[in-house]
Amino acid sequence: MTEPQETQEYPCNECSAGVMHLKFITYFTWLGEELITVPNFPAWICDVCGRREYDKKARSWLTALLNPETGKDVSIKNPIRTRLDPRPPTRPTPE
Ligand SMILES: [Zn+2]
């Protein structure tokens, strides 16, 4: 039985011994000063060295979702621009 199955795995090019598997993880990214968590985000993870690569489509989808103007990797770049007015404790929000 050799079903043509979609290649959902590929060799890791970091350690070249492991295999990258598609897994769904919680992705963290910064939107301005807000830390956004995205559950069930597709990522390729090496089963040997743990190298992580994010699905390009999912990345661009997320980028577009969060901010259509930016298409680059997120990073904390403006340490000077910290808020001087910390928000009051969160009010209970109905869910
Ligand atoms: Zn690896």
PDB file of the backbone (N, CA, C, O) and the ligand in Angstrom, with CONECT records:
HET     ZN  A 101       1
ATOM      1  N   MET A   1       0.838  -1.204   0.000  1.00  0.00           N
ATOM      2  CA  MET A   1       0.000   0.000   0.000  1.00  0.00           C
ATOM      3  C   MET A   1       0.863   1.241   0.000  1.00  0.00           C
ATOM      4  O   MET A   1       1.440   1.629   1.015  1.00  0.00           O
ATOM      5  N   THR A   2       0.930   1.828  -1.128  1.00  0.00           N
ATOM      6  CA  THR A   2       1.686   3.073  -1.170  1.00  0.00           C
ATOM      7  C   THR A   2       0.787   4.195  -1.660  1.00  0.00           C
ATOM      8  O   THR A   2       0.699   4.487  -2.852  1.00  0.00           O
ATOM      9  N   GLU A   3       0.139   4.796  -0.714  1.00  0.00           N
ATOM     10  CA  GLU A   3      -0.711   5.918  -1.086  1.00  0.00           C
ATOM     11  C   GLU A   3       0.153   7.137  -1.301  1.00  0.00           C
ATOM     12  O   GLU A   3       1.074   7.405  -0.529  1.00  0.00           O
ATOM     13  N   PRO A   4      -0.139   7.856  -2.328  1.00  0.00           N
ATOM     14  CA  PRO A   4       0.585   9.119  -2.516  1.00  0.00           C
ATOM     15  C   PRO A   4       0.146  10.099  -1.452  1.00  0.00           C
ATOM     16  O   PRO A   4      -0.914  10.715  -1.563  1.00  0.00           O
ATOM     17  N   GLN A   5       0.939  10.241  -0.448  1.00  0.00           N
ATOM     18  CA  GLN A   5       0.525  11.167   0.601  1.00  0.00           C
ATOM     19  C   GLN A   5       1.311  12.462   0.498  1.00  0.00           C
ATOM     20  O   GLN A   5       2.471  12.486   0.087  1.00  0.00           O
ATOM     21  N   GLU A   6       0.657  13.503   0.873  1.00  0.00           N
ATOM     22  CA  GLU A   6       1.317  14.794   0.798  1.00  0.00           C
ATOM     23  C   GLU A   6       2.505  14.812   1.738  1.00  0.00           C
ATOM     24  O   GLU A   6       2.424  14.343   2.873  1.00  0.00           O
ATOM     25  N   THR A   7       3.573  15.340   1.269  1.00  0.00           N
ATOM     26  CA  THR A   7       4.744  15.393   2.119  1.00  0.00           C
ATOM     27  C   THR A   7       4.555  16.468   3.176  1.00  0.00           C
ATOM     28  O   THR A   7       4.693  17.665   2.920  1.00  0.00           O
ATOM     29  N   GLN A   8       4.242  16.006   4.338  1.00  0.00           N
ATOM     30  CA  GLN A   8       4.049  16.927   5.447  1.00  0.00           C
ATOM     31  C   GLN A   8       5.310  16.984   6.303  1.00  0.00           C
ATOM     32  O   GLN A   8       5.319  17.565   7.388  1.00  0.00           O
ATOM     33  N   GLU A   9       6.353  16.379   5.799  1.00  0.00           N
ATOM     34  CA  GLU A   9       7.583  16.354   6.566  1.00  0.00           C
ATOM     35  C   GLU A   9       8.741  16.591   5.619  1.00  0.00           C
ATOM     36  O   GLU A   9       8.673  16.263   4.434  1.00  0.00           O
ATOM     37  N   TYR A  10       9.779  17.150   6.146  1.00  0.00           N
ATOM     38  CA  TYR A  10      10.988  17.295   5.342  1.00  0.00           C
ATOM     39  C   TYR A  10      12.189  17.333   6.261  1.00  0.00           C
ATOM     40  O   TYR A  10      12.079  17.686   7.436  1.00  0.00           O
ATOM     41  N   PRO A  11      13.335  16.966   5.716  1.00  0.00           N
ATOM     42  CA  PRO A  11      14.523  16.895   6.569  1.00  0.00           C
ATOM     43  C   PRO A  11      14.915  18.269   7.104  1.00  0.00           C
ATOM     44  O   PRO A  11      14.776  19.289   6.430  1.00  0.00           O
ATOM     45  N   CYS A  12      15.394  18.256   8.306  1.00  0.00           N
ATOM     46  CA  CYS A  12      15.819  19.490   8.943  1.00  0.00           C
ATOM     47  C   CYS A  12      17.151  19.928   8.349  1.00  0.00           C
ATOM     48  O   CYS A  12      18.074  19.125   8.214  1.00  0.00           O
ATOM     49  N   ASN A  13      17.240  21.187   8.000  1.00  0.00           N
ATOM     50  CA  ASN A  13      18.515  21.639   7.451  1.00  0.00           C
ATOM     51  C   ASN A  13      19.395  22.288   8.509  1.00  0.00           C
ATOM     52  O   ASN A  13      20.409  22.914   8.200  1.00  0.00           O
ATOM     53  N   GLU A  14      18.993  22.126   9.745  1.00  0.00           N
ATOM     54  CA  GLU A  14      19.831  22.624  10.831  1.00  0.00           C
ATOM     55  C   GLU A  14      20.753  21.504  11.310  1.00  0.00           C
ATOM     56  O   GLU A  14      21.968  21.673  11.405  1.00  0.00           O
ATOM     57  N   CYS A  15      20.152  20.380  11.604  1.00  0.00           N
ATOM     58  CA  CYS A  15      20.967  19.272  12.100  1.00  0.00           C
ATOM     59  C   CYS A  15      21.086  18.158  11.066  1.00  0.00           C
ATOM     60  O   CYS A  15      21.901  17.248  11.212  1.00  0.00           O
ATOM     61  N   SER A  16      20.275  18.236  10.035  1.00  0.00           N
ATOM     62  CA  SER A  16      20.249  17.266   8.939  1.00  0.00           C
ATOM     63  C   SER A  16      20.098  15.824   9.407  1.00  0.00           C
ATOM     64  O   SER A  16      20.323  14.891   8.635  1.00  0.00           O
ATOM     65  N   ALA A  17      19.729  15.646  10.630  1.00  0.00           N
ATOM     66  CA  ALA A  17      19.471  14.302  11.133  1.00  0.00           C
ATOM     67  C   ALA A  17      17.993  14.150  11.457  1.00  0.00           C
ATOM     68  O   ALA A  17      17.426  13.060  11.381  1.00  0.00           O
ATOM     69  N   GLY A  18      17.401  15.251  11.813  1.00  0.00           N
ATOM     70  CA  GLY A  18      15.998  15.208  12.223  1.00  0.00           C
ATOM     71  C   GLY A  18      15.063  15.460  11.064  1.00  0.00           C
ATOM     72  O   GLY A  18      15.476  15.738   9.938  1.00  0.00           O
ATOM     73  N   VAL A  19      13.796  15.354  11.382  1.00  0.00           N
ATOM     74  CA  VAL A  19      12.757  15.587  10.391  1.00  0.00           C
ATOM     75  C   VAL A  19      11.826  16.663  10.924  1.00  0.00           C
ATOM     76  O   VAL A  19      11.441  16.659  12.094  1.00  0.00           O
ATOM     77  N   MET A  20      11.478  17.575  10.045  1.00  0.00           N
ATOM     78  CA  MET A  20      10.565  18.633  10.443  1.00  0.00           C
ATOM     79  C   MET A  20       9.129  18.123  10.359  1.00  0.00           C
ATOM     80  O   MET A  20       8.688  17.643   9.315  1.00  0.00           O
ATOM     81  N   HIS A  21       8.430  18.231  11.440  1.00  0.00           N
ATOM     82  CA  HIS A  21       7.033  17.816  11.468  1.00  0.00           C
ATOM     83  C   HIS A  21       6.144  19.032  11.638  1.00  0.00           C
ATOM     84  O   HIS A  21       6.501  20.005  12.303  1.00  0.00           O
ATOM     85  N   LEU A  22       4.997  18.950  11.028  1.00  0.00           N
ATOM     86  CA  LEU A  22       4.043  20.041  11.197  1.00  0.00           C
ATOM     87  C   LEU A  22       3.308  19.862  12.513  1.00  0.00           C
ATOM     88  O   LEU A  22       2.696  18.828  12.780  1.00  0.00           O
ATOM     89  N   LYS A  23       3.391  20.904  13.322  1.00  0.00           N
ATOM     90  CA  LYS A  23       2.687  20.857  14.593  1.00  0.00           C
ATOM     91  C   LYS A  23       1.968  22.167  14.800  1.00  0.00           C
ATOM     92  O   LYS A  23       2.275  23.179  14.169  1.00  0.00           O
ATOM     93  N   PHE A  24       1.021  22.126  15.681  1.00  0.00           N
ATOM     94  CA  PHE A  24       0.292  23.350  15.969  1.00  0.00           C
ATOM     95  C   PHE A  24       0.651  23.823  17.359  1.00  0.00           C
ATOM     96  O   PHE A  24       0.414  23.151  18.363  1.00  0.00           O
ATOM     97  N   ILE A  25       1.226  24.994  17.376  1.00  0.00           N
ATOM     98  CA  ILE A  25       1.737  25.514  18.626  1.00  0.00           C
ATOM     99  C   ILE A  25       1.073  26.855  18.926  1.00  0.00           C
ATOM    100  O   ILE A  25       0.254  27.350  18.151  1.00  0.00           O
ATOM    101  N   THR A  26       1.438  27.415  20.039  1.00  0.00           N
ATOM    102  CA  THR A  26       0.972  28.761  20.329  1.00  0.00           C
ATOM    103  C   THR A  26       2.057  29.728  19.899  1.00  0.00           C
ATOM    104  O   THR A  26       3.188  29.676  20.382  1.00  0.00           O
ATOM    105  N   TYR A  27       1.698  30.596  18.998  1.00  0.00           N
ATOM    106  CA  TYR A  27       2.655  31.520  18.422  1.00  0.00           C
ATOM    107  C   TYR A  27       2.578  32.849  19.156  1.00  0.00           C
ATOM    108  O   TYR A  27       1.496  33.362  19.439  1.00  0.00           O
ATOM    109  N   PHE A  28       3.736  33.387  19.454  1.00  0.00           N
ATOM    110  CA  PHE A  28       3.782  34.670  20.142  1.00  0.00           C
ATOM    111  C   PHE A  28       4.347  35.727  19.206  1.00  0.00           C
ATOM    112  O   PHE A  28       5.351  35.500  18.530  1.00  0.00           O
ATOM    113  N   THR A  29       3.715  36.848  19.174  1.00  0.00           N
ATOM    114  CA  THR A  29       4.237  37.929  18.354  1.00  0.00           C
ATOM    115  C   THR A  29       3.853  39.259  18.991  1.00  0.00           C
ATOM    116  O   THR A  29       2.919  39.351  19.789  1.00  0.00           O
ATOM    117  N   TRP A  30       4.590  40.256  18.619  1.00  0.00           N
ATOM    118  CA  TRP A  30       4.312  41.578  19.156  1.00  0.00           C
ATOM    119  C   TRP A  30       3.537  42.398  18.148  1.00  0.00           C
ATOM    120  O   TRP A  30       3.879  42.455  16.967  1.00  0.00           O
ATOM    121  N   LEU A  31       2.498  43.025  18.634  1.00  0.00           N
ATOM    122  CA  LEU A  31       1.771  43.985  17.824  1.00  0.00           C
ATOM    123  C   LEU A  31       1.929  45.318  18.540  1.00  0.00           C
ATOM    124  O   LEU A  31       1.229  45.616  19.508  1.00  0.00           O
ATOM    125  N   GLY A  32       2.881  46.117  18.031  1.00  0.00           N
ATOM    126  CA  GLY A  32       3.205  47.330  18.762  1.00  0.00           C
ATOM    127  C   GLY A  32       3.759  46.937  20.116  1.00  0.00           C
ATOM    128  O   GLY A  32       4.820  46.320  20.209  1.00  0.00           O
ATOM    129  N   GLU A  33       3.042  47.295  21.160  1.00  0.00           N
ATOM    130  CA  GLU A  33       3.523  46.965  22.498  1.00  0.00           C
ATOM    131  C   GLU A  33       2.731  45.830  23.115  1.00  0.00           C
ATOM    132  O   GLU A  33       2.903  45.493  24.287  1.00  0.00           O
ATOM    133  N   GLU A  34       1.884  45.264  22.329  1.00  0.00           N
ATOM    134  CA  GLU A  34       1.034  44.198  22.848  1.00  0.00           C
ATOM    135  C   GLU A  34       1.576  42.847  22.418  1.00  0.00           C
ATOM    136  O   GLU A  34       1.920  42.629  21.257  1.00  0.00           O
ATOM    137  N   LEU A  35       1.640  41.960  23.375  1.00  0.00           N
ATOM    138  CA  LEU A  35       2.042  40.598  23.048  1.00  0.00           C
ATOM    139  C   LEU A  35       0.803  39.816  22.626  1.00  0.00           C
ATOM    140  O   LEU A  35      -0.158  39.666  23.380  1.00  0.00           O
ATOM    141  N   ILE A  36       0.864  39.339  21.431  1.00  0.00           N
ATOM    142  CA  ILE A  36      -0.277  38.591  20.899  1.00  0.00           C
ATOM    143  C   ILE A  36       0.047  37.111  20.940  1.00  0.00           C
ATOM    144  O   ILE A  36       1.149  36.702  20.574  1.00  0.00           O
ATOM    145  N   THR A  37      -0.880  36.329  21.371  1.00  0.00           N
ATOM    146  CA  THR A  37      -0.681  34.879  21.324  1.00  0.00           C
ATOM    147  C   THR A  37      -1.694  34.290  20.353  1.00  0.00           C
ATOM    148  O   THR A  37      -2.883  34.609  20.383  1.00  0.00           O
ATOM    149  N   VAL A  38      -1.196  33.449  19.519  1.00  0.00           N
ATOM    150  CA  VAL A  38      -2.056  32.812  18.528  1.00  0.00           C
ATOM    151  C   VAL A  38      -2.025  31.307  18.741  1.00  0.00           C
ATOM    152  O   VAL A  38      -1.047  30.646  18.394  1.00  0.00           O
ATOM    153  N   PRO A  39      -3.074  30.776  19.301  1.00  0.00           N
ATOM    154  CA  PRO A  39      -3.100  29.324  19.524  1.00  0.00           C
ATOM    155  C   PRO A  39      -3.274  28.567  18.221  1.00  0.00           C
ATOM    156  O   PRO A  39      -3.799  29.094  17.240  1.00  0.00           O
ATOM    157  N   ASN A  40      -2.833  27.351  18.232  1.00  0.00           N
ATOM    158  CA  ASN A  40      -2.998  26.473  17.065  1.00  0.00           C
ATOM    159  C   ASN A  40      -2.377  27.037  15.806  1.00  0.00           C
ATOM    160  O   ASN A  40      -2.956  26.958  14.722  1.00  0.00           O
ATOM    161  N   PHE A  41      -1.206  27.602  15.957  1.00  0.00           N
ATOM    162  CA  PHE A  41      -0.519  28.159  14.811  1.00  0.00           C
ATOM    163  C   PHE A  41       0.387  27.077  14.222  1.00  0.00           C
ATOM    164  O   PHE A  41       1.130  26.425  14.955  1.00  0.00           O
ATOM    165  N   PRO A  42       0.328  26.886  12.909  1.00  0.00           N
ATOM    166  CA  PRO A  42       1.133  25.827  12.307  1.00  0.00           C
ATOM    167  C   PRO A  42       2.611  26.161  12.307  1.00  0.00           C
ATOM    168  O   PRO A  42       3.013  27.249  11.894  1.00  0.00           O
ATOM    169  N   ALA A  43       3.407  25.233  12.766  1.00  0.00           N
ATOM    170  CA  ALA A  43       4.852  25.419  12.777  1.00  0.00           C
ATOM    171  C   ALA A  43       5.518  24.098  12.451  1.00  0.00           C
ATOM    172  O   ALA A  43       5.002  23.026  12.766  1.00  0.00           O
ATOM    173  N   TRP A  44       6.658  24.193  11.824  1.00  0.00           N
ATOM    174  CA  TRP A  44       7.436  22.995  11.523  1.00  0.00           C
ATOM    175  C   TRP A  44       8.510  22.862  12.581  1.00  0.00           C
ATOM    176  O   TRP A  44       9.311  23.771  12.795  1.00  0.00           O
ATOM    177  N   ILE A  45       8.514  21.729  13.229  1.00  0.00           N
ATOM    178  CA  ILE A  45       9.442  21.539  14.334  1.00  0.00           C
ATOM    179  C   ILE A  45      10.259  20.279  14.121  1.00  0.00           C
ATOM    180  O   ILE A  45       9.727  19.207  13.832  1.00  0.00           O
ATOM    181  N   CYS A  46      11.558  20.438  14.271  1.00  0.00           N
ATOM    182  CA  CYS A  46      12.459  19.294  14.109  1.00  0.00           C
ATOM    183  C   CYS A  46      12.351  18.389  15.326  1.00  0.00           C
ATOM    184  O   CYS A  46      12.330  18.849  16.468  1.00  0.00           O
ATOM    185  N   ASP A  47      12.283  17.095  15.053  1.00  0.00           N
ATOM    186  CA  ASP A  47      12.140  16.170  16.172  1.00  0.00           C
ATOM    187  C   ASP A  47      13.469  15.848  16.843  1.00  0.00           C
ATOM    188  O   ASP A  47      13.501  15.143  17.852  1.00  0.00           O
ATOM    189  N   VAL A  48      14.550  16.354  16.298  1.00  0.00           N
ATOM    190  CA  VAL A  48      15.851  16.094  16.912  1.00  0.00           C
ATOM    191  C   VAL A  48      16.387  17.341  17.610  1.00  0.00           C
ATOM    192  O   VAL A  48      16.650  17.317  18.812  1.00  0.00           O
ATOM    193  N   CYS A  49      16.546  18.415  16.866  1.00  0.00           N
ATOM    194  CA  CYS A  49      17.169  19.596  17.463  1.00  0.00           C
ATOM    195  C   CYS A  49      16.140  20.632  17.908  1.00  0.00           C
ATOM    196  O   CYS A  49      16.481  21.594  18.596  1.00  0.00           O
ATOM    197  N   GLY A  50      14.907  20.441  17.523  1.00  0.00           N
ATOM    198  CA  GLY A  50      13.874  21.350  17.985  1.00  0.00           C
ATOM    199  C   GLY A  50      13.779  22.638  17.189  1.00  0.00           C
ATOM    200  O   GLY A  50      13.097  23.575  17.603  1.00  0.00           O
ATOM    201  N   ARG A  51      14.439  22.691  16.077  1.00  0.00           N
ATOM    202  CA  ARG A  51      14.370  23.854  15.224  1.00  0.00           C
ATOM    203  C   ARG A  51      12.930  24.112  14.815  1.00  0.00           C
ATOM    204  O   ARG A  51      12.159  23.186  14.562  1.00  0.00           O
ATOM    205  N   ARG A  52      12.590  25.382  14.756  1.00  0.00           N
ATOM    206  CA  ARG A  52      11.217  25.748  14.492  1.00  0.00           C
ATOM    207  C   ARG A  52      11.133  26.645  13.274  1.00  0.00           C
ATOM    208  O   ARG A  52      11.851  27.639  13.165  1.00  0.00           O
ATOM    209  N   GLU A  53      10.258  26.287  12.373  1.00  0.00           N
ATOM    210  CA  GLU A  53      10.014  27.170  11.243  1.00  0.00           C
ATOM    211  C   GLU A  53       8.526  27.347  11.103  1.00  0.00           C
ATOM    212  O   GLU A  53       7.746  26.410  11.271  1.00  0.00           O
ATOM    213  N   TYR A  54       8.155  28.550  10.797  1.00  0.00           N
ATOM    214  CA  TYR A  54       6.732  28.798  10.687  1.00  0.00           C
ATOM    215  C   TYR A  54       6.293  28.715   9.242  1.00  0.00           C
ATOM    216  O   TYR A  54       7.016  29.058   8.306  1.00  0.00           O
ATOM    217  N   ASP A  55       5.102  28.253   9.116  1.00  0.00           N
ATOM    218  CA  ASP A  55       4.519  28.127   7.797  1.00  0.00           C
ATOM    219  C   ASP A  55       4.400  29.511   7.167  1.00  0.00           C
ATOM    220  O   ASP A  55       3.867  30.444   7.767  1.00  0.00           O
ATOM    221  N   LYS A  56       4.906  29.616   5.952  1.00  0.00           N
ATOM    222  CA  LYS A  56       4.935  30.941   5.322  1.00  0.00           C
ATOM    223  C   LYS A  56       3.542  31.499   5.092  1.00  0.00           C
ATOM    224  O   LYS A  56       3.290  32.685   5.306  1.00  0.00           O
ATOM    225  N   LYS A  57       2.663  30.650   4.663  1.00  0.00           N
ATOM    226  CA  LYS A  57       1.302  31.122   4.409  1.00  0.00           C
ATOM    227  C   LYS A  57       0.658  31.594   5.699  1.00  0.00           C
ATOM    228  O   LYS A  57       0.000  32.633   5.746  1.00  0.00           O
ATOM    229  N   ALA A  58       0.864  30.809   6.741  1.00  0.00           N
ATOM    230  CA  ALA A  58       0.267  31.170   8.013  1.00  0.00           C
ATOM    231  C   ALA A  58       0.866  32.465   8.534  1.00  0.00           C
ATOM    232  O   ALA A  58       0.174  33.300   9.116  1.00  0.00           O
ATOM    233  N   ARG A  59       2.165  32.615   8.314  1.00  0.00           N
ATOM    234  CA  ARG A  59       2.827  33.833   8.743  1.00  0.00           C
ATOM    235  C   ARG A  59       2.256  35.060   8.036  1.00  0.00           C
ATOM    236  O   ARG A  59       1.945  36.071   8.666  1.00  0.00           O
ATOM    237  N   SER A  60       2.127  34.948   6.731  1.00  0.00           N
ATOM    238  CA  SER A  60       1.646  36.107   6.004  1.00  0.00           C
ATOM    239  C   SER A  60       0.176  36.364   6.316  1.00  0.00           C
ATOM    240  O   SER A  60      -0.290  37.504   6.324  1.00  0.00           O
ATOM    241  N   TRP A  61      -0.530  35.283   6.571  1.00  0.00           N
ATOM    242  CA  TRP A  61      -1.933  35.457   6.964  1.00  0.00           C
ATOM    243  C   TRP A  61      -2.005  36.216   8.285  1.00  0.00           C
ATOM    244  O   TRP A  61      -2.801  37.140   8.456  1.00  0.00           O
ATOM    245  N   LEU A  62      -1.161  35.800   9.195  1.00  0.00           N
ATOM    246  CA  LEU A  62      -1.175  36.436  10.509  1.00  0.00           C
ATOM    247  C   LEU A  62      -0.727  37.889  10.405  1.00  0.00           C
ATOM    248  O   LEU A  62      -1.310  38.776  11.028  1.00  0.00           O
ATOM    249  N   THR A  63       0.289  38.115   9.630  1.00  0.00           N
ATOM    250  CA  THR A  63       0.785  39.474   9.460  1.00  0.00           C
ATOM    251  C   THR A  63      -0.296  40.375   8.881  1.00  0.00           C
ATOM    252  O   THR A  63      -0.500  41.504   9.327  1.00  0.00           O
ATOM    253  N   ALA A  64      -0.971  39.848   7.888  1.00  0.00           N
ATOM    254  CA  ALA A  64      -2.029  40.631   7.270  1.00  0.00           C
ATOM    255  C   ALA A  64      -3.163  40.871   8.247  1.00  0.00           C
ATOM    256  O   ALA A  64      -3.792  41.929   8.260  1.00  0.00           O
ATOM    257  N   LEU A  65      -3.400  39.874   9.051  1.00  0.00           N
ATOM    258  CA  LEU A  65      -4.478  39.987  10.016  1.00  0.00           C
ATOM    259  C   LEU A  65      -4.176  41.046  11.061  1.00  0.00           C
ATOM    260  O   LEU A  65      -5.040  41.836  11.442  1.00  0.00           O
ATOM    261  N   LEU A  66      -2.951  41.043  11.508  1.00  0.00           N
ATOM    262  CA  LEU A  66      -2.574  41.954  12.576  1.00  0.00           C
ATOM    263  C   LEU A  66      -2.328  43.358  12.062  1.00  0.00           C
ATOM    264  O   LEU A  66      -2.780  44.337  12.656  1.00  0.00           O
ATOM    265  N   ASN A  67      -1.628  43.447  10.982  1.00  0.00           N
ATOM    266  CA  ASN A  67      -1.287  44.763  10.455  1.00  0.00           C
ATOM    267  C   ASN A  67      -0.900  44.659   8.986  1.00  0.00           C
ATOM    268  O   ASN A  67       0.185  44.179   8.656  1.00  0.00           O
ATOM    269  N   PRO A  68      -1.762  45.097   8.132  1.00  0.00           N
ATOM    270  CA  PRO A  68      -1.501  44.964   6.694  1.00  0.00           C
ATOM    271  C   PRO A  68      -0.303  45.780   6.233  1.00  0.00           C
ATOM    272  O   PRO A  68       0.214  45.560   5.137  1.00  0.00           O
ATOM    273  N   GLU A  69       0.131  46.700   7.040  1.00  0.00           N
ATOM    274  CA  GLU A  69       1.200  47.580   6.601  1.00  0.00           C
ATOM    275  C   GLU A  69       2.585  46.975   6.787  1.00  0.00           C
ATOM    276  O   GLU A  69       3.537  47.372   6.115  1.00  0.00           O
ATOM    277  N   THR A  70       2.691  46.040   7.678  1.00  0.00           N
ATOM    278  CA  THR A  70       4.005  45.467   7.925  1.00  0.00           C
ATOM    279  C   THR A  70       4.081  44.055   7.408  1.00  0.00           C
ATOM    280  O   THR A  70       3.160  43.258   7.587  1.00  0.00           O
ATOM    281  N   GLY A  71       5.172  43.758   6.774  1.00  0.00           N
ATOM    282  CA  GLY A  71       5.342  42.412   6.258  1.00  0.00           C
ATOM    283  C   GLY A  71       6.645  41.827   6.724  1.00  0.00           C
ATOM    284  O   GLY A  71       7.116  40.823   6.189  1.00  0.00           O
ATOM    285  N   LYS A  72       7.223  42.446   7.712  1.00  0.00           N
ATOM    286  CA  LYS A  72       8.526  41.966   8.157  1.00  0.00           C
ATOM    287  C   LYS A  72       8.423  41.252   9.490  1.00  0.00           C
ATOM    288  O   LYS A  72       7.390  41.278  10.160  1.00  0.00           O
ATOM    289  N   ASP A  73       9.493  40.631   9.844  1.00  0.00           N
ATOM    290  CA  ASP A  73       9.516  39.908  11.097  1.00  0.00           C
ATOM    291  C   ASP A  73       9.331  40.857  12.265  1.00  0.00           C
ATOM    292  O   ASP A  73       9.818  41.987  12.269  1.00  0.00           O
ATOM    293  N   VAL A  74       8.629  40.367  13.226  1.00  0.00           N
ATOM    294  CA  VAL A  74       8.405  41.203  14.384  1.00  0.00           C
ATOM    295  C   VAL A  74       9.581  41.085  15.341  1.00  0.00           C
ATOM    296  O   VAL A  74      10.167  40.017  15.517  1.00  0.00           O
ATOM    297  N   SER A  75       9.896  42.184  15.935  1.00  0.00           N
ATOM    298  CA  SER A  75      10.938  42.160  16.943  1.00  0.00           C
ATOM    299  C   SER A  75      10.744  43.378  17.833  1.00  0.00           C
ATOM    300  O   SER A  75      10.088  44.348  17.454  1.00  0.00           O
ATOM    301  N   ILE A  76      11.306  43.308  18.973  1.00  0.00           N
ATOM    302  CA  ILE A  76      11.181  44.436  19.881  1.00  0.00           C
ATOM    303  C   ILE A  76      12.283  45.418  19.541  1.00  0.00           C
ATOM    304  O   ILE A  76      13.460  45.161  19.797  1.00  0.00           O
ATOM    305  N   LYS A  77      11.903  46.521  18.974  1.00  0.00           N
ATOM    306  CA  LYS A  77      12.920  47.411  18.464  1.00  0.00           C
ATOM    307  C   LYS A  77      12.993  48.762  19.134  1.00  0.00           C
ATOM    308  O   LYS A  77      14.033  49.419  19.102  1.00  0.00           O
ATOM    309  N   ASN A  78      11.921  49.176  19.728  1.00  0.00           N
ATOM    310  CA  ASN A  78      11.911  50.520  20.277  1.00  0.00           C
ATOM    311  C   ASN A  78      11.818  50.497  21.798  1.00  0.00           C
ATOM    312  O   ASN A  78      10.764  50.764  22.376  1.00  0.00           O
ATOM    313  N   PRO A  79      12.927  50.177  22.426  1.00  0.00           N
ATOM    314  CA  PRO A  79      12.871  50.103  23.897  1.00  0.00           C
ATOM    315  C   PRO A  79      12.639  51.462  24.528  1.00  0.00           C
ATOM    316  O   PRO A  79      12.221  51.557  25.682  1.00  0.00           O
ATOM    317  N   ILE A  80      12.909  52.507  23.773  1.00  0.00           N
ATOM    318  CA  ILE A  80      12.750  53.847  24.335  1.00  0.00           C
ATOM    319  C   ILE A  80      11.279  54.227  24.412  1.00  0.00           C
ATOM    320  O   ILE A  80      10.844  54.969  25.292  1.00  0.00           O
ATOM    321  N   ARG A  81      10.537  53.693  23.462  1.00  0.00           N
ATOM    322  CA  ARG A  81       9.127  54.067  23.431  1.00  0.00           C
ATOM    323  C   ARG A  81       8.283  53.246  24.404  1.00  0.00           C
ATOM    324  O   ARG A  81       7.309  52.608  24.005  1.00  0.00           O
ATOM    325  N   THR A  82       8.648  53.266  25.637  1.00  0.00           N
ATOM    326  CA  THR A  82       7.823  52.543  26.600  1.00  0.00           C
ATOM    327  C   THR A  82       6.712  53.461  27.086  1.00  0.00           C
ATOM    328  O   THR A  82       6.867  54.680  27.158  1.00  0.00           O
ATOM    329  N   ARG A  83       5.634  52.863  27.402  1.00  0.00           N
ATOM    330  CA  ARG A  83       4.505  53.655  27.889  1.00  0.00           C
ATOM    331  C   ARG A  83       4.813  54.167  29.287  1.00  0.00           C
ATOM    332  O   ARG A  83       5.363  53.456  30.127  1.00  0.00           O
ATOM    333  N   LEU A  84       4.448  55.396  29.505  1.00  0.00           N
ATOM    334  CA  LEU A  84       4.663  55.952  30.831  1.00  0.00           C
ATOM    335  C   LEU A  84       3.386  55.884  31.656  1.00  0.00           C
ATOM    336  O   LEU A  84       3.374  56.180  32.850  1.00  0.00           O
ATOM    337  N   ASP A  85       2.329  55.492  30.994  1.00  0.00           N
ATOM    338  CA  ASP A  85       1.061  55.394  31.709  1.00  0.00           C
ATOM    339  C   ASP A  85       0.594  53.950  31.725  1.00  0.00           C
ATOM    340  O   ASP A  85      -0.175  53.515  30.868  1.00  0.00           O
ATOM    341  N   PRO A  86       1.074  53.222  32.712  1.00  0.00           N
ATOM    342  CA  PRO A  86       0.632  51.827  32.786  1.00  0.00           C
ATOM    343  C   PRO A  86      -0.877  51.758  32.964  1.00  0.00           C
ATOM    344  O   PRO A  86      -1.482  52.560  33.676  1.00  0.00           O
ATOM    345  N   ARG A  87      -1.444  50.805  32.315  1.00  0.00           N
ATOM    346  CA  ARG A  87      -2.894  50.687  32.397  1.00  0.00           C
ATOM    347  C   ARG A  87      -3.321  50.212  33.777  1.00  0.00           C
ATOM    348  O   ARG A  87      -2.602  49.472  34.448  1.00  0.00           O
ATOM    349  N   PRO A  88      -4.474  50.642  34.173  1.00  0.00           N
ATOM    350  CA  PRO A  88      -5.007  50.127  35.454  1.00  0.00           C
ATOM    351  C   PRO A  88      -5.297  48.638  35.308  1.00  0.00           C
ATOM    352  O   PRO A  88      -5.399  48.115  34.198  1.00  0.00           O
ATOM    353  N   PRO A  89      -5.423  47.989  36.416  1.00  0.00           N
ATOM    354  CA  PRO A  89      -5.737  46.557  36.362  1.00  0.00           C
ATOM    355  C   PRO A  89      -6.959  46.304  35.492  1.00  0.00           C
ATOM    356  O   PRO A  89      -7.911  47.083  35.470  1.00  0.00           O
ATOM    357  N   THR A  90      -6.899  45.231  34.804  1.00  0.00           N
ATOM    358  CA  THR A  90      -7.966  44.950  33.849  1.00  0.00           C
ATOM    359  C   THR A  90      -9.316  44.774  34.525  1.00  0.00           C
ATOM    360  O   THR A  90      -9.461  44.170  35.587  1.00  0.00           O
ATOM    361  N   ARG A  91     -10.258  45.325  33.857  1.00  0.00           N
ATOM    362  CA  ARG A  91     -11.628  45.120  34.335  1.00  0.00           C
ATOM    363  C   ARG A  91     -12.091  43.748  33.848  1.00  0.00           C
ATOM    364  O   ARG A  91     -11.633  43.262  32.814  1.00  0.00           O
ATOM    365  N   PRO A  92     -12.967  43.153  34.571  1.00  0.00           N
ATOM    366  CA  PRO A  92     -13.505  41.856  34.092  1.00  0.00           C
ATOM    367  C   PRO A  92     -14.269  42.064  32.798  1.00  0.00           C
ATOM    368  O   PRO A  92     -15.197  42.869  32.721  1.00  0.00           O
ATOM    369  N   THR A  93     -13.861  41.327  31.798  1.00  0.00           N
ATOM    370  CA  THR A  93     -14.557  41.447  30.522  1.00  0.00           C
ATOM    371  C   THR A  93     -15.401  40.202  30.286  1.00  0.00           C
ATOM    372  O   THR A  93     -14.955  39.073  30.489  1.00  0.00           O
ATOM    373  N   PRO A  94     -16.596  40.437  29.864  1.00  0.00           N
ATOM    374  CA  PRO A  94     -17.463  39.271  29.554  1.00  0.00           C
ATOM    375  C   PRO A  94     -16.956  38.548  28.332  1.00  0.00           C
ATOM    376  O   PRO A  94     -16.507  39.160  27.362  1.00  0.00           O
ATOM    377  N   GLU A  95     -17.033  37.276  28.396  1.00  0.00           N
ATOM    378  CA  GLU A  95     -16.555  36.495  27.243  1.00  0.00           C
ATOM    379  C   GLU A  95     -17.703  35.692  26.657  1.00  0.00           C
ATOM    380  O   GLU A  95     -17.514  34.967  25.680  1.00  0.00           O
TER     381      GLU A  95
HETATM  382 ZN    ZN A 101      17.068  19.456  13.393  1.00  0.00          ZN2+
END
